[in-house]
Amino acid sequence: MKLSLISAIMFCMVIIGNTMQVSAQVMSKQDYIEKSQKQKKTGVKLLVGGVIVGTAGAIIFNENFKIYNSTKANDNGTIVGGAMFAVGALAALGSIPYFISSSSNARNAAQISIRNEPFHGTKYAGNFPRSIPSLTYTIPLN
């Protein structure tokens, strides 16, 4: 009974998944620029916040770390300081993917342009325009 119910659910999920149409979103140059700016701002915020929290954690850890004559308050301060330093370091490292994707989107924005491209039809094709507005994407080979 359970196997047939699971099989029926899986079959319905496959049918629904195959019938859904996914439409690709075409991004313009302005969309790439906005996305790049947002990602760069997010990366800067993560980096600065991570450095501040990590520095504060290192200071707290340094003030409370004692090998001899340690109290419970010193131990708690050491743990909190170490945790803050670790969270700050992870946040700073987490900013790296945002900077990478921001530069990638900025490059894409620089490579996409809209301009009139010549229409290579026959000379006697009729009343067709000789140039067509086209979205041009250049690929750097270096």
Steps between C-alpha positions, in 0.01 A plus 500: 500500500776743597702412191208566265424832673862612475514386138183695416637815665834469319319444167287814556810703586675388182196580285452842660871578474513411131191700408613822667646741253810685602550831326849642478528857615703720271702752696586837352820694550334712770384185683857366506632833628239517779563139598875562505461808721273317746740207524796731552318689778409169666860382476632823653247483784593138576871576486484810722259337744712186518817696563333707775347197674822301463710783643261544793509126562879495493514788750250330734689170470833672574364682806344188656750228411696386803683175546540523879244622755215493249149577623165404352454854364837482325410164348166634373667810356757283327228284344295801388808674360607189310150449361478864389837473329392182318170655386679814382755298306227291336306814405811655348568180304134488398537835325740356241230331282307828488804685367566228241141495370489881505803522272353231276174694464691822436690327218173371356356850510802631312468230234129536427390778270204583280584626153383473143650201321493471121238273347662251265206418279479486126524820306149459361335386824238767484418768751718374788715735706875477435581503872330336797525607870695217666623404841875444462709294740876507451724226635856605587755245380791610716 
